[in-house]
């Protein structure tokens, strides 16, 4: 494909995950890294006109930033432009932090919930709407996905449907009704091996949160997620043929 995709990122320049994330999106999409054009949200939000210059928009995770804590610079401006993206129906796929941004941008609510923190590989279950969704319907009823979050959606905004859930988090993916716009709490751009590398990098931080037994349980839970890996290429095929 000759597509050009804009990737919104909220990561410091020294964060190794910044370029790794870009590469992961390129790898899952089957595109070259040059076709994934990064935009640093820490510098300034893009305008709708800038976003519309690209075939599609993707939104990645974040390092130190949380929609709940509202510590992203110009966060309201980011939310406003995402609402504009939805209004014009520009093709979009957002993951993790991007999911939280989309929920808030459209009128839902994101909360901090460490009791439902999910780090590693988890089994998700398709919702009824997921089984009917053109992107999610080819997934099995239960599938592995890569996660890494402490925030979650308390409720979804109007005009979207929930596509999947986990045992602890009800809302794991959404579709804007009638629009080529999806967002996932999980990371379909990451393989299990990539998620494990990310975890190992921040293991000291997690060690301050988890007991040694809980930490080992996370390590034991890492696995591949071949079905979720197909969501981004299927998004491109669904939208662009």
C-alpha positions in Angstrom: 0.0 0.0 0.0 1.1 3.6 -0.7 -0.7 4.9 2.4 0.6 7.7 4.6 -0.6 7.4 8.2 -0.3 10.1 11.0 0.7 8.6 14.4 0.0 10.7 17.4 2.4 10.0 20.3 2.8 11.4 23.8 6.3 10.2 24.7 9.4 12.0 25.7 12.2 12.1 23.1 14.4 9.9 25.4 11.7 7.2 25.7 12.9 4.2 23.8 9.3 3.1 23.3 8.7 6.2 21.1 10.5 4.7 18.0 9.6 1.1 19.0 5.9 2.1 18.9 6.2 3.6 15.5 7.9 0.5 14.2 5.3 -1.8 15.8 2.5 0.1 14.1 4.4 -0.2 10.8 5.0 -3.9 11.2 1.4 -4.8 12.1 0.1 -2.6 9.3 2.4 -4.1 6.8 3.9 -0.7 5.9 7.3 0.8 5.9 8.3 2.9 8.9 8.4 6.0 6.6 4.7 5.5 5.9 4.0 6.0 9.6 4.6 9.7 10.2 4.9 10.6 13.9 3.4 13.7 15.5 4.6 14.7 19.0 1.6 15.7 21.2 4.1 17.1 23.7 5.0 19.9 21.3 1.5 20.8 20.1 -1.8 19.1 18.9 -2.3 18.7 15.2 -5.1 20.6 13.5 -7.8 18.8 11.6 -6.4 20.1 8.4 -3.0 18.5 9.2 -4.7 15.2 10.0 -6.7 15.3 6.8 -3.5 15.4 4.7 -3.0 11.7 5.7 -5.0 8.7 4.6 -5.6 7.6 8.2 -4.9 8.6 11.8 -3.5 6.3 14.5 -3.0 7.2 18.1 -0.5 5.3 20.3 0.1 4.8 24.0 1.9 7.1 26.4 4.7 7.0 28.8 4.1 9.4 31.7 0.7 10.8 30.6 -2.8 10.0 31.7 -6.1 11.3 30.5 -7.5 11.0 34.0 -4.7 13.1 35.5 -5.0 15.6 32.7 -1.2 16.0 32.5 -0.9 16.0 28.7 0.0 19.5 27.5 -3.0 21.1 25.7 -5.1 18.1 26.5 -8.4 19.8 25.8 -7.1 20.9 22.4 -6.2 17.3 21.6 -9.7 16.1 22.7 -11.3 18.8 20.6 -9.5 17.8 17.4 -10.3 14.2 18.0 -14.0 15.2 18.2 -13.5 17.0 14.9 -12.0 13.8 13.4 -15.0 11.8 14.4 -17.4 14.5 13.1 -15.9 14.3 9.6 -15.4 10.5 9.8 -11.7 10.4 9.1 -10.4 6.8 9.3 -8.9 6.3 12.7 -7.5 3.5 14.9 -6.4 4.4 18.5 -4.9 2.1 21.1 -4.6 2.4 24.9 -3.9 6.1 25.7 -5.6 6.8 22.4 -8.6 4.8 23.5 -8.8 7.0 26.7 -8.5 10.2 24.6 -11.3 9.1 22.3 -13.6 8.2 25.2 -13.1 11.6 26.8 -13.3 13.5 23.5 -16.7 12.1 22.8 -18.2 12.6 26.2 -17.4 9.4 28.1 -15.4 9.2 31.4 -12.0 7.7 32.1 -11.0 6.9 35.7 -7.9 5.7 37.6 -8.5 2.2 38.8 -5.3 0.4 40.1 -7.5 -2.5 41.3 -8.2 -3.3 37.6 -4.7 -2.6 36.4 -3.9 -5.0 33.5 -0.2 -5.5 32.5 0.8 -8.3 30.2 -1.3 -10.7 28.1 -4.9 -11.2 28.9 -7.9 -13.1 27.4 -10.6 -10.9 26.1 -14.2 -11.8 25.2 -16.1 -10.4 22.2 -19.2 -8.4 23.1 -22.4 -9.0 21.0 -21.6 -5.8 19.0 -18.1 -7.1 18.5 -19.4 -10.3 16.9 -21.3 -8.1 14.4 -18.6 -5.6 13.8 -17.0 -5.7 10.3 -13.5 -5.4 11.9 -13.9 -7.6 15.0 -16.3 -10.3 13.7 -13.5 -12.5 12.4 -11.9 -12.8 15.9 -12.8 -15.9 18.0 -15.1 -15.4 20.9 -12.1 -15.3 23.2 -8.7 -14.0 22.2 -5.4 -12.9 23.7 -4.5 -9.2 23.7 -1.6 -7.2 25.0 -2.4 -4.7 27.8 -0.6 -2.1 30.0 -2.9 0.4 31.8 -4.1 1.7 35.2 -6.8 3.9 33.8 -10.0 2.6 32.3 -13.3 3.8 30.8 -15.9 4.2 33.5 -18.6 4.6 30.8 -18.6 5.1 27.1 -19.8 8.1 25.2 -23.0 8.2 23.2 -22.7 7.1 19.6 -20.2 4.3 20.1 -20.6 0.6 20.8 -18.5 -1.6 23.0 -16.8 -4.5 21.2 -14.9 -6.5 23.8 -14.3 -6.9 27.6 -12.0 -8.6 30.0 -12.8 -10.2 33.4 -12.0 -6.9 35.1 -12.6 -4.2 32.5 -15.9 -4.0 30.8 -14.9 -1.7 28.0 -11.9 -2.9 26.0 -12.7 -1.6 22.5 -15.1 0.7 20.8 -16.5 1.6 17.4 -18.0 4.9 16.4 -21.3 3.9 14.9 -21.3 4.4 11.1 -17.8 5.7 11.0 -14.4 4.0 10.1 -13.2 4.8 13.6 -12.1 2.2 16.2 -10.2 2.4 19.5 -8.9 -0.4 21.8 -7.9 -0.4 25.4 -5.4 -3.0 24.4 -2.4 -2.8 22.1 -3.0 -4.6 18.8 0.2 -3.0 17.5 2.3 -5.0 19.9 3.2 -8.7 19.9 3.7 -10.6 23.2 7.4 -10.4 22.8 7.3 -6.6 22.3 5.1 -6.2 25.3 7.5 -8.3 27.4 10.4 -6.0 26.3 8.3 -3.0 27.4 7.6 -4.6 30.7 11.2 -5.5 31.4 12.2 -1.9 30.7 9.9 -0.7 33.5 10.2 -3.7 35.8 11.6 -1.6 38.7 8.5 0.6 38.6 6.2 -2.4 38.5 8.2 -4.0 41.4 7.1 -1.0 43.6 3.5 -1.8 42.8 3.4 -5.6 42.7 4.4 -8.2 45.3 7.1 -10.6 44.1 4.4 -13.2 43.6 2.2 -10.8 41.5 5.3 -9.8 39.5 6.0 -13.4 38.7 2.4 -14.0 37.7 2.6 -11.1 35.2 5.8 -12.7 33.7 4.2 -16.1 33.5 1.2 -14.6 31.7 3.0 -13.1 28.7 2.0 -14.9 25.5 1.5 -14.1 21.9 -1.8 -12.6 20.5 -2.0 -13.7 16.9 -5.7 -12.8 16.4 -5.4 -9.3 17.9 -2.3 -8.8 15.7 -4.6 -8.9 12.7 -6.8 -6.0 13.7 -4.6 -3.2 12.3 -4.1 -4.8 8.8 -7.8 -5.7 8.8 -8.6 -2.0 9.6 -6.6 -0.9 6.6 -8.2 -3.6 4.3 -11.7 -2.7 5.6 -11.3 1.0 5.0 -9.1 1.1 1.9 -9.7 -2.3 0.3 
